[in-house]
Amino acid sequence: MGRGAESAGPAGSGYQGAVRGGARVIEVVAPGPLSTVQDLGRAGYAALGVPRSGAADERSFRLANRLVGNQETAAGIEATFGGLRLRFHAPTTVALTGAPVPVTVDNRQVGMNAPLRIRAGSRLVMGSPAEGVRTYLAVRGGIAVPPVLGSRSTDVLSGLGPAVLSIGQTIPIGQETAHWPNVDLAPTPPIPAEVTLRVSCGPREEWFTPEALTTLVSQPYQVTTNSNRIGLRLAGPVLDRALIDELPSEGMVGGALQVPPNGQPVLFLVDHPVTGGYPVIGVVLHDDLHLAAQLRPAQQVRFRYVST
């Protein structure tokens, strides 16, 4: 993208067109496999059929915002499987968290989980993660795309919010901050190779055989390639139903383990539908969903019953 006249105005998730020197924008040089703008989601609209959406790994997202001195609600970028390349047209401070990726700024290797000062004209390049799926980039002041229903999150199921990031797009940087960053480096645990998710009994437990309930917590399941922000499709031992009646559609929540007729569970993530017609055998605890958000295709996952 050349530098010339300023863009005419907002379009999709940012401003399209040439960039005037000094504009407080980030230019997308390459979006990688999937990069989206996210915040903490649009709660309270389930009755209208609108999912909450938001950052899939909420814990990593909140940390990124804290590292640059933002409110935790500020919008940032979620990069799936890395590959994101950005050019900054104004000086700012950024932080990267989540799935660890090699990162360079102007061809200089930099670290994650720490605030990074970026100069005007600098280029940031993400590699691919060796573990995990989603990496977060927070920018001091937040991403200032127009909110939809009170949120700047991209919802891949409903299509609400800003569009998926694309080559040549420019994204405005906001000016809302909480404080100056006062942490040099945030120690973070590694993403575990073997993940066990805590699960409570589901609202339709009686629809399954006792053997199915035992199987869920005694056998591993594998994440399939047909997984995304809507949910993780899992492959493993079949969860047999005791009732074969048709279940009327009912409300769904993030973490619900819904079981379609093939007996292979689907773990709903942040862009899940708000209703569903298949029985839910269990619900993964909210505090474990950040681990589920970083599960890769072919990775194994186990479940463990807990009382709530």
MONORTA-V965500 format. One record per residue. RES is the residue in three letters. PHI is phi in radians with two decimals (NA if undefined). PSI is psi in whole degrees, 0 to 359 (999 if undefined). OMEGA is omega in whole degrees, -180 to 180 (NA if undefined). Layout:
# MONORTA-V965500
res = (RES | RES)
phi = (PHI | PHI)
psi = (PSI | PSI)
omega = (OMEGA | OMEGA)
This chain:
# MONORTA-V965500
res = (MET | GLY | ARG | GLY | ALA | GLU | SER | ALA | GLY | PRO | ALA | GLY | SER | GLY | TYR | GLN | GLY | ALA | VAL | ARG | GLY | GLY | ALA | ARG | VAL | ILE | GLU | VAL | VAL | ALA | PRO | GLY | PRO | LEU | SER | THR | VAL | GLN | ASP | LEU | GLY | ARG | ALA | GLY | TYR | ALA | ALA | LEU | GLY | VAL | PRO | ARG | SER | GLY | ALA | ALA | ASP | GLU | ARG | SER | PHE | ARG | LEU | ALA | ASN | ARG | LEU | VAL | GLY | ASN | GLN | GLU | THR | ALA | ALA | GLY | ILE | GLU | ALA | THR | PHE | GLY | GLY | LEU | ARG | LEU | ARG | PHE | HIS | ALA | PRO | THR | THR | VAL | ALA | LEU | THR | GLY | ALA | PRO | VAL | PRO | VAL | THR | VAL | ASP | ASN | ARG | GLN | VAL | GLY | MET | ASN | ALA | PRO | LEU | ARG | ILE | ARG | ALA | GLY | SER | ARG | LEU | VAL | MET | GLY | SER | PRO | ALA | GLU | GLY | VAL | ARG | THR | TYR | LEU | ALA | VAL | ARG | GLY | GLY | ILE | ALA | VAL | PRO | PRO | VAL | LEU | GLY | SER | ARG | SER | THR | ASP | VAL | LEU | SER | GLY | LEU | GLY | PRO | ALA | VAL | LEU | SER | ILE | GLY | GLN | THR | ILE | PRO | ILE | GLY | GLN | GLU | THR | ALA | HIS | TRP | PRO | ASN | VAL | ASP | LEU | ALA | PRO | THR | PRO | PRO | ILE | PRO | ALA | GLU | VAL | THR | LEU | ARG | VAL | SER | CYS | GLY | PRO | ARG | GLU | GLU | TRP | PHE | THR | PRO | GLU | ALA | LEU | THR | THR | LEU | VAL | SER | GLN | PRO | TYR | GLN | VAL | THR | THR | ASN | SER | ASN | ARG | ILE | GLY | LEU | ARG | LEU | ALA | GLY | PRO | VAL | LEU | ASP | ARG | ALA | LEU | ILE | ASP | GLU | LEU | PRO | SER | GLU | GLY | MET | VAL | GLY | GLY | ALA | LEU | GLN | VAL | PRO | PRO | ASN | GLY | GLN | PRO | VAL | LEU | PHE | LEU | VAL | ASP | HIS | PRO | VAL | THR | GLY | GLY | TYR | PRO | VAL | ILE | GLY | VAL | VAL | LEU | HIS | ASP | ASP | LEU | HIS | LEU | ALA | ALA | GLN | LEU | ARG | PRO | ALA | GLN | GLN | VAL | ARG | PHE | ARG | TYR | VAL | SER | THR)
phi = (NA | -1.41 | -1.87 | -2.85 | -1.15 | -1.19 | -1.03 | -1.22 | 2.89 | -1.20 | -2.66 | 1.15 | -1.73 | -2.99 | -2.06 | -1.61 | 2.09 | -1.25 | -2.02 | -1.43 | -0.92 | 1.53 | -1.11 | -1.44 | -2.40 | -2.01 | -1.73 | -1.49 | -1.39 | -2.66 | -1.52 | 1.26 | -1.03 | -2.86 | -2.23 | -2.39 | -1.45 | -2.46 | -2.32 | -1.58 | 1.68 | -1.96 | -1.29 | 1.65 | -2.03 | -1.05 | -1.12 | -1.67 | 1.45 | -1.85 | -1.15 | -1.22 | 1.06 | 1.66 | -1.07 | -1.21 | -1.77 | -1.12 | -1.11 | -1.15 | -1.11 | -1.07 | -1.08 | -1.00 | -1.13 | -1.10 | -1.16 | -1.80 | 1.42 | -1.61 | -1.11 | -1.13 | -1.48 | -1.11 | -1.35 | -2.42 | -2.04 | -1.86 | -1.86 | -1.62 | 1.05 | 1.10 | 1.37 | -1.37 | -2.25 | -2.27 | -2.08 | -1.72 | -1.74 | -2.67 | -1.18 | -2.84 | -2.18 | -2.26 | -2.60 | -2.09 | -2.45 | 1.57 | -0.99 | -1.22 | -2.27 | -1.20 | -2.29 | -2.17 | -2.13 | 0.94 | 1.19 | -1.88 | -1.14 | -2.25 | -1.74 | -1.82 | 1.05 | -2.69 | -1.21 | -2.17 | -1.45 | -2.01 | -1.59 | -1.07 | 1.59 | -1.26 | -2.01 | -1.90 | -2.24 | -1.75 | -1.51 | -1.77 | -1.29 | -1.44 | -2.56 | 1.33 | -2.19 | -2.04 | -1.98 | -2.00 | -2.13 | -1.79 | -2.10 | -1.00 | 1.77 | 1.41 | -1.57 | -1.79 | -1.30 | -1.10 | -1.30 | -2.16 | 0.92 | 1.40 | -2.44 | -1.77 | -1.36 | -1.49 | -1.85 | -1.30 | -1.43 | -1.53 | 1.46 | -1.30 | 1.52 | -1.14 | -1.22 | -0.98 | -1.08 | -2.38 | -1.05 | 1.51 | -1.22 | -2.02 | -2.09 | -1.30 | -1.66 | -1.46 | -2.30 | -1.64 | -2.26 | -1.81 | -2.92 | -1.40 | -1.02 | -2.22 | -2.17 | -1.43 | -2.74 | -1.79 | -1.19 | -2.26 | -1.25 | -1.17 | -1.25 | -1.19 | -1.26 | -1.95 | -1.95 | -2.06 | -1.79 | -1.35 | -2.36 | -1.70 | -1.07 | -1.46 | -1.24 | -2.10 | -1.00 | -1.22 | -1.38 | -2.03 | -1.24 | -0.99 | -1.13 | -1.14 | -1.14 | -1.25 | -1.03 | -0.96 | -1.83 | -2.01 | -2.18 | -1.37 | -2.12 | -2.00 | -1.27 | -1.62 | -1.23 | -1.52 | -2.23 | -2.83 | -1.18 | -1.26 | -3.09 | -1.74 | -1.51 | -1.92 | -2.14 | 3.00 | -1.02 | -1.21 | -1.70 | -1.33 | -1.66 | -1.53 | -2.02 | -1.95 | -1.13 | -1.47 | -1.64 | -1.07 | -1.02 | -2.49 | -1.11 | -2.11 | -2.22 | -1.06 | 1.66 | -1.12 | -1.77 | -1.55 | -2.11 | -1.27 | -1.00 | -1.34 | 1.37 | -1.74 | -1.20 | -2.13 | -1.67 | -1.29 | -1.88 | -1.25 | -1.74 | -1.14 | -1.16 | -1.45 | -2.33 | -2.77 | -1.92 | -1.89 | -1.20 | -1.80 | -1.48 | -2.93 | -2.33 | -1.22 | -1.04 | -1.01 | -1.19 | -1.82 | -1.21 | -1.14 | -1.24 | -1.08 | -1.16 | -1.82 | -1.28 | -1.73 | -0.96 | 1.39 | -1.38 | -1.60 | -2.43 | -2.09 | -2.14 | -2.37 | -1.18 | -2.37 | -1.56 | -2.15)
psi = (132 | 171 | 123 | 228 | 149 | 149 | 152 | 331 | 186 | 144 | 119 | 239 | 10 | 212 | 124 | 148 | 187 | 160 | 129 | 140 | 134 | 356 | 140 | 72 | 161 | 131 | 132 | 108 | 319 | 132 | 353 | 188 | 318 | 115 | 135 | 157 | 135 | 152 | 214 | 9 | 174 | 84 | 152 | 8 | 15 | 325 | 339 | 5 | 18 | 120 | 164 | 318 | 210 | 182 | 132 | 318 | 87 | 326 | 313 | 323 | 314 | 319 | 316 | 316 | 320 | 323 | 334 | 6 | 24 | 163 | 148 | 344 | 353 | 147 | 143 | 198 | 133 | 117 | 120 | 120 | 31 | 212 | 2 | 135 | 128 | 149 | 129 | 128 | 8 | 152 | 144 | 184 | 135 | 167 | 145 | 136 | 180 | 216 | 124 | 128 | 151 | 135 | 135 | 147 | 115 | 45 | 13 | 127 | 133 | 166 | 171 | 173 | 34 | 150 | 139 | 127 | 129 | 133 | 158 | 134 | 353 | 151 | 130 | 132 | 127 | 138 | 201 | 143 | 141 | 339 | 154 | 179 | 316 | 128 | 142 | 139 | 117 | 143 | 131 | 123 | 345 | 168 | 123 | 44 | 158 | 133 | 151 | 121 | 42 | 7 | 151 | 15 | 142 | 123 | 109 | 344 | 306 | 341 | 6 | 156 | 187 | 155 | 157 | 140 | 143 | 162 | 133 | 352 | 147 | 139 | 126 | 143 | 134 | 186 | 15 | 115 | 164 | 319 | 174 | 140 | 134 | 20 | 130 | 325 | 133 | 116 | 129 | 142 | 152 | 155 | 123 | 143 | 324 | 120 | 130 | 122 | 133 | 136 | 137 | 160 | 140 | 168 | 345 | 39 | 324 | 349 | 353 | 154 | 156 | 326 | 324 | 320 | 324 | 318 | 319 | 322 | 3 | 348 | 145 | 154 | 156 | 136 | 130 | 167 | 343 | 53 | 152 | 198 | 341 | 315 | 166 | 119 | 125 | 149 | 135 | 204 | 140 | 137 | 102 | 143 | 145 | 332 | 135 | 12 | 163 | 129 | 126 | 149 | 139 | 168 | 144 | 153 | 160 | 137 | 351 | 135 | 93 | 142 | 106 | 177 | 336 | 357 | 6 | 119 | 152 | 123 | 113 | 133 | 207 | 333 | 26 | 154 | 152 | 346 | 160 | 155 | 9 | 148 | 148 | 118 | 337 | 169 | 121 | 136 | 143 | 324 | 349 | 357 | 336 | 329 | 318 | 324 | 342 | 7 | 134 | 156 | 139 | 354 | 146 | 149 | 143 | 161 | 148 | 124 | 137 | 154 | 147 | 999)
omega = (-180 | 177 | -179 | -179 | 179 | 179 | -177 | -179 | -174 | 175 | -179 | -175 | 179 | 179 | -179 | 176 | -177 | -175 | 176 | -179 | 179 | 179 | -179 | -179 | 173 | 179 | 178 | 177 | 175 | -175 | -174 | -178 | 179 | 175 | -176 | 170 | 180 | 166 | -180 | 170 | -178 | -179 | 172 | -177 | -179 | 180 | 177 | -180 | -177 | 178 | 178 | -177 | -178 | -179 | -178 | 175 | -173 | -178 | 179 | -180 | 179 | 180 | 180 | 179 | 179 | -177 | 179 | 177 | 177 | 161 | -179 | -179 | -177 | -180 | 176 | -178 | 173 | 180 | 180 | -177 | 171 | 178 | -177 | 176 | -175 | 170 | -177 | -178 | 175 | 178 | -180 | 176 | -180 | 173 | 178 | 180 | 177 | -179 | -176 | 179 | 169 | -176 | 172 | 170 | -176 | 177 | 177 | -179 | 178 | -177 | 177 | 176 | 179 | 176 | -180 | 177 | -178 | 177 | 176 | -179 | -178 | 177 | 177 | -178 | 175 | 169 | 180 | -179 | 174 | 177 | -177 | -173 | -167 | 178 | -177 | 176 | 175 | 179 | -180 | -175 | 178 | 174 | -169 | 173 | -178 | 178 | 175 | -175 | 174 | -178 | 176 | -177 | 171 | 179 | -175 | 179 | -176 | -176 | 178 | 176 | -177 | 179 | 173 | -177 | -177 | -178 | 177 | 180 | 173 | -174 | -179 | 175 | -180 | -178 | -180 | -180 | -180 | -176 | 174 | 178 | -179 | 179 | 179 | -178 | 179 | 177 | -180 | 179 | 177 | 175 | -175 | 177 | 177 | -174 | 171 | -178 | 177 | -175 | 173 | -180 | -177 | -178 | -180 | 180 | -177 | 178 | -177 | 177 | 175 | 179 | 179 | 180 | 177 | -179 | -176 | -174 | -179 | -178 | 177 | 173 | -178 | 177 | -179 | 178 | 179 | -178 | -178 | -179 | 178 | -180 | 176 | 173 | -174 | 178 | -179 | -180 | -179 | 176 | -175 | 179 | 173 | 179 | 180 | 178 | 175 | -178 | 175 | 179 | 179 | -175 | 178 | 178 | 173 | -178 | 179 | 174 | -179 | -177 | 177 | -176 | -180 | 176 | 180 | -173 | 174 | 179 | -177 | 176 | -166 | -179 | -177 | 174 | -177 | 175 | 178 | -177 | 176 | -176 | 180 | -177 | -180 | 179 | 178 | -179 | -179 | -178 | 179 | -175 | 176 | 176 | 179 | -178 | -178 | 178 | -178 | 172 | -178 | 177 | 180 | 178 | 176 | 180 | 179 | 180 | 172 | 176 | 180 | NA)
